[in-house]
């Protein structure tokens, strides 16, 4: 059922040699021991089918890719790159680029400081497969983004705890009072549809509760999983330069934007839809409350509740 708790270092350690052997001219450098790779030697403004296949494989292997010096990337090419992965998704709440509604504007004064660990749009029944962020303007210091490898977060849990999590689901909720509310239920441990690896799929920003557990049990388990999955040993931290593009697999990562700056920051993001988080373990039945026990399944499990 479970995979080894140790990382497979040979795969990532041999990535630069594999890139050189491929003859595609890409310069690939790992950015941490857990995940992430910087990719140079490609212009994303117009890529070939072979280049896309290589990028896709690198994303599956390293989970988040950084492409510096992408000044040529136009909104049209940005959307076209997203469509190579699948249908592009329009974000339900954030502002969008005029003439290109598929491109979301990421700006601090317009809801662009996502400074809590999260999976993009996990409150949707079909969360994004991947996201592509083109950071155009960034502060001279601060404003880094961190990603966490949720394969490793799952694989380093004890076998007994892994077994306990199988068959549990989690409710992910978005509430923007007074009118917007979306929610979806996903496995706590999901199986990646391409790699077949298990990963944790709960997030501090959106996950409300585990319906198979009592409220206190749910809170305790989720808090442990949040803290466990956010450990530095599972993460990489990226210092942005203008016109860097980040591409990440939203199915096996979480990320957070560090809120330690006051200067202007602007980016444009495209997300790819079509995901359906699944598990290969049957869903356990819901918890049945006892007597007059109080249970608040819609309460947001975050620092500030609604």
N, C-alpha and C positions, 0 to 999 in steps of 0.2 A: 504493500500500500504506500509506504513512505519512501522517500528518496534519502540518500545519505545526507547527514547534516553538514558535511564538509563541502566546500566549494570545489568546482572542477577547474583548478587553476590552469591546467594545460591548455584548455580551450582559449582563454583570454590571453595567456602568455604568448601563444604562438600567432596571435592575430596580425602583428606587423609583418612577420615573415610570410604569412599566407597572402597578405595584400600584395607584397612585392612579387611573389610567385605568380599572382594572377595576371600581371602585366597590364593592369588597368591604370597605373600611374597614381593611385591613391596613396597618401601618406596617412597612416592610422596610428594614433598614439592613445594608449589607455590613460584615463584621468584619475582612476582610483582602483583599489583592489576589488571593489564590490560590483561596480557597474560604470558605464560611461566610456566613450571614446571620441576623440577629436579626429575629424576627417578633413584632410586638405587635398587639393588637386582636382577639384570638381566645381563646376559652375552650375548651380541648381536652376538657373534661369531656363535651361533647356537640356534635359538629360535623355540619353538613349534608353532603350529597353534593357540593354545589358547593364547599364549603370544603375537603373532602378532595381534590377534584381540583386545587384551587389549591395546597394543601400538597404534593401529589405532584409537581406541575410544578416548584415551588420547590426541592424536594429534588433532583430531577434536574439542575436548573440550578446550584445552589449546593453540593450534596453533603452539607452539614451545616447544620441549622437549629436555632436556639435560641429557645425560647418562655419568656420570663420570667413570673413571677407566676402560676403555675399551681397555686395552693393548693387549688383545687377538684377537682383530678384524683384520682379514686378508682381503686383497683386494677381495678375492673370496667370503668371507662371507659378505663383504660390498656390493658387487654387488647383492648377493643373497637376502639380506635384501631389497634393492631397488626393486628387481623384485617381491617381495611379494605385493608391491603397484601397479605395472604395468610394462610396458616396460621401460627399462632404456635408457637414451638419451645421446648421445655423444655431448659435447659442441663444437660449430663450430669454436672456436678461441683459447681456452686455451690449454696448453700442457696436455698430457695424460700419464698415467702410462704404462710403457712397459709391454706387455702381458695382460694388462687389459685396453683397450681403453675406456671402460665405466667410468673409474675412472679419474677424472680431477685433475690435480695438482694445488693446490692453493699456490702460492709462490709470495712474493712481487716483486722480480726481474723479474717475468715472467707474469706480468699483474694481480697479485693476490691482489692488494689493491683496492677493490671496495668501495672507501670512499665517496660515495654519495648514498642517499637513492634510492633503486631500488627493483623491482620485477625481479627474475631471468628470463632472456630470454623472456621478455614480447614482444619483437619485432618479435617473432615467431608466426605463426598462431595457433600453439598448444604449448603454454608455459608449462613448467614442472608443474606437480601436486604438487610435494614435492621435497625437497633436503635433503641429509644426508651428513653432513660434519664431518669428523674425523680429529680433529686437533692434529697433532703428535708432533710438536715442536712449542713452543710459547715463546715470550719474557718474562723476569721476571716481567715486568710491562708494561702496555699499550696493545694495540691491541685488546681491547674489541669489541664485536659485539652487536648491538642493533637491536631489532625487534619492529615493530609497528602493532597494531591490527587494520586492516582496516574495520572490522565490526563496531567497536566503532567509527572510524573516520566518517563513513557514518551515523550511528545512532544518533550522536550528532550534525549533521547539522540541521538547522531549517527545518520544514516541507515544507515551501515554496521553499527553496533551493533544497531540495530533489526532489520535483516535477519538478523543472526546469531542473535538471540533467537527468531525465528519458528520454530515447530515444536518448541521445547524445552518440557519440562514440569518441574514441581517437585513434590517429595514433601513434604507437610506432616504433621507428626507431633506427637501429644500423648502424653507418657509421664508417668504418676504412679505411681512405683514403690510397691509391687511388682505391682499388679494391673491398672491401667488403661492401655490403649494403643489409640489410634485413629490411622489415617492415611488420607490421600487424595492423589491425584495430580491436579494442575491445570495448565493452560497457564501458562507464565511471563508471556506476554502474552495477556490475555483481551479479548474483545469484549463490551461492555456490551449486554445483550439489548434494551434500550429505545433508548438513544442511538446505538448503533453505534460508539461511540468505543473506541479501544484504551487499555488501562491496564496498568501493571505489576501482577503478582499474586504477589509473594513477600513474606515477612515475617520479620523477625529472630527473633521469638518462636517460630514454628512450623516454618519451612521447613528441611528437613534437607539436601536435595541435589537436583541436576539429573541424572537418570539417563542422559542422553545424553552427559554429560561425565565425564572422569576425576575422581577425588576432588579433586586439586589444582586442576584447572580449575573444577570446581563451586564449591569454596570461594572462589576468586578472583572468579568472576563474581558469586556471591551477595553477597560482601562489598561489591563495587562497587555492586551494585544497592541493597543496604540503605543504604549511606552516601548514594548519589545520591538515593534517594526520601525520605530524612529531612531534606533540606536545608531551612533556614528559609524559603526563597523559595517553597516549595510548601505551607506550613503556615498554619494559624491557631491561636491559643491562646485558650482561653476561661476567664475568671475566673468561677467559680460563685457565684451567690446562691441561698439556699434556695428550693426549689420552682421552679427552672428545669428545663425539659424540653429535652433535646437529641435530635434525630432525624437519623440519618446513613445514607447509602447505603453499605452494607458492601461493595459490589461495586467501588467505585472510590476507596476511602479506606483509610488506616491511622490508628490513633490510639494515644496513650500517655497514661497518667495520671501526672502529675508527683508523685514521692514525696518531698515536701519539707515534710511536716507530721506532727505527732504527735497532734493532736486527733481527736475522733470524726468520722467521715464516713459517711453512710448514703444509699444510693440504691436505687431499684427499677427494674429493666430488663425490657423485653419485646423479644424478637427475632423476626423474621419469617423463616420457612423457605421453601424452595422453589427456591433458586438452583442452577444447574448451570454452573459456569464453563466456557466454551467458547472456541475460537479458530476462525478460518476458514482456518487453515493446517494441513496434515496433520502428525501427530506424527512426529518423527524417530526412527529406531531407537535402542535403548539402546546405550550404550558397552560394548564388549567388552574386558575387562581383558587385559593382555598378560603372558604367562608367569606368574610368581609374584607379579605386582603385587598389592598389597593394596588392597582397596576396602571401605569401611565404609558401606554405603548407609543404615543405620539410625541412624548417629550423629547426634545433634542438633547443628546448626550454631548454637550460641549460646554465651554466656559460660561457662555451666556445663553440661557434657555429662552424659549418663547412661551 
